[in-house]
Amino acid sequence: MNPDQAQCDVAVVGGGIAGLTAAWQLAEAGYSVMLFDARDRFGGRVLTLPAAPRDRNMPWLDVGPAWFWPHQRHMQLMVSHFGLEVFAQHTQGLATFDRGAASVPERFDATGQLGRSLRLMGGMQALTSALVRAAQSAHRPAALIANAHVRLLRWVNGVIEVSESDLLCSARAVVLAAPPRVLARDVEFSPPLPEALQQSLRNTVTWMGHSMKCVVSYEQPFWRNAGLSGYAVSWTGPLQEIHDASMPSSAESPATYAIMGFVTPRTSPAGTAFRSASVAERRTAVLEQLARLFGANALSVLDYEELDWSAQPLSSATDDVQPPSEHPAYGAPLFDALAWEGRLAWAGAETSAVEGGYLDGAIASGLRAARLLEATLR
Ligand SMILES: Cc1cc2nc3c(=O)[nH]c(=O)nc-3n(C[C@H](O)[C@H](O)[C@H](O)COP(=O)(O)OP(=O)(O)OC[C@H]3O[C@@H](n4cnc5c(N)ncnc54)[C@H](O)[C@@H]3O)c2cc1C
């Protein structure tokens, strides 16, 4: 890229749901926007993989977030604005409680324990794709640039220089839309941010930064056919919390049947052992657990996918490996203010006091960053 040409009103660092929302809103308001993401794709913690066999046009498997909830008004806004298709998480049937290999799984009625979780047809990727399209076709189309890992922000002569090893662009303002701890670790600020802000960045837990998710897809929903919901809680793992991850049929594709589970944390002995095993060993351990819980049909799989988010440095910092004991109180007040005399805005799920850590909070934070910058850039 020719640095002489790379000038814009706003540079956005991070192309997850928060950064894409901010980029779309600012581009729609007529500002020139360049968004940079360190990965070779957009969406960040949203990642939906095609289910196997891939030549059968199967719907997709979420290895990142899959759910939102009826009270989340920013998600509802996106669903209605982009016309996304919603379906309810499958919960019908008996739940399962697993004390471990030595005891028989217990069945129980979990009706009332599970909130009304909603999912998107095509997976959560449908939201990323809608935001990418909206940003790229906005009133003043935003430039979305992948494989650009921002390392330095330098505020000099009234502009902010955004650099990887070379200059990426000079911007009038910047939206920081990556997890706060990841920013604190990877990005140098010149002049340095105030100490209180640096501390807030370092202290903010990256939601689900400790997590690992496994998804197994099947030809048939054999657990449903046996009167089971697919929901299970296990004391021994490797999967700790298990859910049905199937997707209904649509005009374009047949239904997929799948089960997903969150792995016991890395900080427990079982979690450490599981993560240090080979993929083949992990697959075997997961299938054996599912067979114990749901029957031998669980061994005949179409596909096995897994993602250890705690090993993804762009989504998790060293301190995030330890899961928090409860949902953290997100949205430190410093993130509501602009730094560097109104030129630096914060976005990202963890900066939102509203539904902090969740997709809904990510959207809320992107809208807030755009609103604050619009007021100062005008
Ligand atoms: C396994 C899992 C399950 C989850 N389940 C749910 C759920 O069911 N419902 C829900 O609401 N939420 C869930 N979440 C949380 C949800 O994923 C997040 O709230 C949301 O995706 C955060 O979006 P974001 O844009 O704030 O951050 P991110 O998605 O993390 O995006 C940040 C982006 O910044 C990029 N980046 C980082 N550093 C740099 C840099 N220096 N330069 C350039 N780019 C950089 C990253 O590559 C990334 O794309 C889950 C998360 C995980 C991991």
The ligand as an SDF file (V2000), in Angstrom:
LIG
                    3D

 53 58  0  0  0  0  0  0  0  0999 V2000
  -16.5570  -20.5180   22.1450 C   0  0  0  0  0  0  0  0  0  0  0  0
  -17.2980  -19.2080   22.3130 C   0  0  0  0  0  0  0  0  0  0  0  0
  -18.6620  -19.2350   22.4850 C   0  0  0  0  0  0  0  0  0  0  0  0
  -19.3650  -18.0290   22.6590 C   0  0  0  0  0  0  0  0  0  0  0  0
  -20.7270  -18.0850   22.7560 N   0  0  0  0  0  0  0  0  0  0  0  0
  -21.4390  -16.9430   22.7600 C   0  0  0  0  0  0  0  0  0  0  0  0
  -22.8500  -16.9790   22.5950 C   0  0  0  0  0  0  0  0  0  0  0  0
  -23.4600  -18.0640   22.4460 O   0  0  0  0  0  0  0  0  0  0  0  0
  -23.5330  -15.7950   22.5820 N   0  0  0  0  0  0  0  0  0  0  0  0
  -22.8790  -14.5730   22.6950 C   0  0  0  0  0  0  0  0  0  0  0  0
  -23.5460  -13.5270   22.6810 O   0  0  0  0  0  0  0  0  0  0  0  0
  -21.5170  -14.5220   22.7990 N   0  0  0  0  0  0  0  0  0  0  0  0
  -20.7940  -15.6660   22.8150 C   0  0  0  0  0  0  0  0  0  0  0  0
  -19.4240  -15.6050   22.8220 N   0  0  0  0  0  0  0  0  0  0  0  0
  -18.7810  -14.2680   22.8870 C   0  0  0  0  0  0  0  0  0  0  0  0
  -18.7860  -13.5920   21.5100 C   0  0  0  0  0  0  0  0  0  0  0  0
  -18.0540  -14.3980   20.6140 O   0  0  0  0  0  0  0  0  0  0  0  0
  -18.1650  -12.2040   21.6170 C   0  0  0  0  0  0  0  0  0  0  0  0
  -18.9570  -11.3950   22.4550 O   0  0  0  0  0  0  0  0  0  0  0  0
  -18.0580  -11.4370   20.2860 C   0  0  0  0  0  0  0  0  0  0  0  0
  -17.7710  -12.2700   19.2020 O   0  0  0  0  0  0  0  0  0  0  0  0
  -16.9890  -10.3420   20.4550 C   0  0  0  0  0  0  0  0  0  0  0  0
  -16.9100   -9.5470   19.2960 O   0  0  0  0  0  0  0  0  0  0  0  0
  -15.8460   -8.3620   19.2400 P   0  0  0  0  0  0  0  0  0  0  0  0
  -15.9780   -7.7530   17.9150 O   0  0  0  0  0  0  0  0  0  0  0  0
  -15.9750   -7.5210   20.4440 O   0  0  0  0  0  0  0  0  0  0  0  0
  -14.4160   -9.0950   19.4030 O   0  0  0  0  0  0  0  0  0  0  0  0
  -13.7220  -10.1970   18.5080 P   0  0  0  0  0  0  0  0  0  0  0  0
  -14.7210  -11.0700   17.8790 O   0  0  0  0  0  0  0  0  0  0  0  0
  -12.6930  -10.8300   19.3840 O   0  0  0  0  0  0  0  0  0  0  0  0
  -13.0040   -9.3580   17.3570 O   0  0  0  0  0  0  0  0  0  0  0  0
  -11.7840   -8.7050   17.5520 C   0  0  0  0  0  0  0  0  0  0  0  0
  -10.9940   -8.7580   16.2660 C   0  0  0  0  0  0  0  0  0  0  0  0
   -9.7840   -8.0190   16.4510 O   0  0  0  0  0  0  0  0  0  0  0  0
   -8.7450   -8.6670   15.7290 C   0  0  0  0  0  0  0  0  0  0  0  0
   -7.4910   -8.1880   16.3010 N   0  0  0  0  0  0  0  0  0  0  0  0
   -6.9670   -8.4320   17.5200 C   0  0  0  0  0  0  0  0  0  0  0  0
   -5.8300   -7.7240   17.6970 N   0  0  0  0  0  0  0  0  0  0  0  0
   -5.6300   -7.0270   16.5440 C   0  0  0  0  0  0  0  0  0  0  0  0
   -4.6350   -6.1130   16.1290 C   0  0  0  0  0  0  0  0  0  0  0  0
   -3.6240   -5.7380   16.9240 N   0  0  0  0  0  0  0  0  0  0  0  0
   -4.6960   -5.6090   14.8630 N   0  0  0  0  0  0  0  0  0  0  0  0
   -5.7380   -5.9540   14.0450 C   0  0  0  0  0  0  0  0  0  0  0  0
   -6.7180   -6.8130   14.4120 N   0  0  0  0  0  0  0  0  0  0  0  0
   -6.6780   -7.3260   15.6500 C   0  0  0  0  0  0  0  0  0  0  0  0
   -9.0400  -10.1510   15.9010 C   0  0  0  0  0  0  0  0  0  0  0  0
   -8.4690  -10.9140   14.8830 O   0  0  0  0  0  0  0  0  0  0  0  0
  -10.5710  -10.1680   15.8540 C   0  0  0  0  0  0  0  0  0  0  0  0
  -11.0490  -10.4090   14.5590 O   0  0  0  0  0  0  0  0  0  0  0  0
  -18.6780  -16.7970   22.6580 C   0  0  0  0  0  0  0  0  0  0  0  0
  -17.2890  -16.7760   22.4770 C   0  0  0  0  0  0  0  0  0  0  0  0
  -16.6040  -17.9730   22.2990 C   0  0  0  0  0  0  0  0  0  0  0  0
  -15.1110  -17.9360   22.0740 C   0  0  0  0  0  0  0  0  0  0  0  0
  1  2  1  0
  2  3  1  0
  2 52  2  0
  3  4  2  0
  4  5  1  0
  4 50  1  0
  5  6  2  0
  6  7  1  0
  6 13  1  0
  7  8  2  0
  7  9  1  0
  9 10  1  0
 10 11  2  0
 10 12  1  0
 12 13  2  0
 13 14  1  0
 14 15  1  0
 14 50  1  0
 15 16  1  0
 16 17  1  0
 16 18  1  0
 18 19  1  0
 18 20  1  0
 20 21  1  0
 20 22  1  0
 22 23  1  0
 23 24  1  0
 24 25  2  0
 24 26  1  0
 24 27  1  0
 27 28  1  0
 28 29  2  0
 28 30  1  0
 28 31  1  0
 31 32  1  0
 32 33  1  0
 33 34  1  0
 33 48  1  0
 34 35  1  0
 35 36  1  0
 35 46  1  0
 36 37  1  0
 36 45  1  0
 37 38  2  0
 38 39  1  0
 39 40  1  0
 39 45  2  0
 40 41  1  0
 40 42  2  0
 42 43  1  0
 43 44  2  0
 44 45  1  0
 46 47  1  0
 46 48  1  0
 48 49  1  0
 50 51  2  0
 51 52  1  0
 52 53  1  0
M  END
$$$$
